[in-house]
Amino acid sequence: MEPVTADPTHAPTSPTGETFVARDAVELAVLERSGFVETRHLGSAIVLGPDGAVVRALGDVATPILPRSCLKPVQAATTHALGAALPGVHAALATASHSGTDRHVAVVEAMLASGGLTAQDLRCPVAHPSDTATRTALTIAGADPARIRMNCSGKHAAMLLACLAQGWSTHDYLDPGHPLQRDVVATVERVGGEHVAATAIDGCGAPVHALSLTALARTVRWATTASADATDAHERGAAAVVAAVHADPWAIDGPGRENTEVIASLGTFAKGGAEGVMVMAAPDGHVVALKILDGGPRATSVVALALLVAAGSLDPDAVAALTTLPTQVRGGDEVVGRLRAVV
């Protein structure tokens, strides 16, 4: 894979151990209320073309960020390559940030059972489901938060299955020094084309690795263009994961949620990450990676889709028809403004 050179006009100025700073960000979206620009969303973004070349770079795309859940396609591909049995929708749950519905939980339970495991083996934290209807029903029933309802439980189940397949210990599978996690780092560095700048602990307890938006875009391009017939086991794993997500978009997010609707309606792979990170890969091969600097997720899908439209990759009418994007601004009972990308 050829290295990609960042836009030299946006040379990073952030010190080591930090993401990019405000002076190196650009305005990506604004929120208007009654004709008044009320909020501005600053960040950085990169667009790669089908050949992997940089089509567009906005802001600082060279300073490392923490990709958060946008790293899951590589993590899931790694578990698949290491022997985790992930048939069909199981592979989609391995890369999901799911909303904790009963349907999601049933798949994760099946993943665990396939290895003789239970939810007690998971090391992700307990959580309530983010799906409103499910959370309400469980609250009424007096149910406690549970590890299996946590949005990363599918990723953790896949990690456990990979450890079993390799004969590795499972109680410490989240330790950055565990062979599973070392394999993830090696894969990230190989397909991203740069060394991991730092390792932190994600909200789910797993290691997450800092890399630039440029490298993150490369990892997504690698995953979404991977061949099921590749000689490389990690590439075959990526192909299986992405195919599973397209076959069952509900699994990666949840009913009516942004990632699920973008995949189902536009055929565009979409994976959001905490703290304002988003990656998308359109059917024609264009890839977007972005981060909203203050960590707010509201504008991430809107901006990513606008960048793909601007690249000629998506039909603007099809994007406008999506009803799940948070574009409407309400005042009383009326729509009085909108959130819009300015890219």
Secondary structure as UniProt FT lines:
FT   HELIX           8..10
FT   TURN            16..17
FT   HELIX           22..24
FT   STRAND          26..33
FT   TURN            34..35
FT   STRAND          36..48
FT   TURN            50..51
FT   STRAND          54..58
FT   STRAND          64..65
FT   HELIX           68..71
FT   HELIX           72..81
FT   TURN            82..83
FT   HELIX           89..94
FT   HELIX           102..114
FT   TURN            115..116
FT   HELIX           119..121
FT   HELIX           132..140
FT   TURN            141..142
FT   HELIX           147..149
FT   TURN            151..152
FT   HELIX           153..166
FT   TURN            171..174
FT   TURN            176..177
FT   HELIX           179..192
FT   STRAND          198..201
FT   TURN            203..204
FT   STRAND          207..212
FT   HELIX           213..224
FT   TURN            228..229
FT   HELIX           233..247
FT   HELIX           249..252
FT   TURN            255..256
FT   HELIX           258..266
FT   STRAND          269..273
FT   TURN            274..276
FT   STRAND          277..281
FT   TURN            283..284
FT   STRAND          287..292
FT   TURN            293..294
FT   TURN            298..299
FT   HELIX           300..310
FT   TURN            311..312
FT   HELIX           316..320
FT   STRAND          328..331
FT   TURN            332..333
FT   STRAND          334..341
//
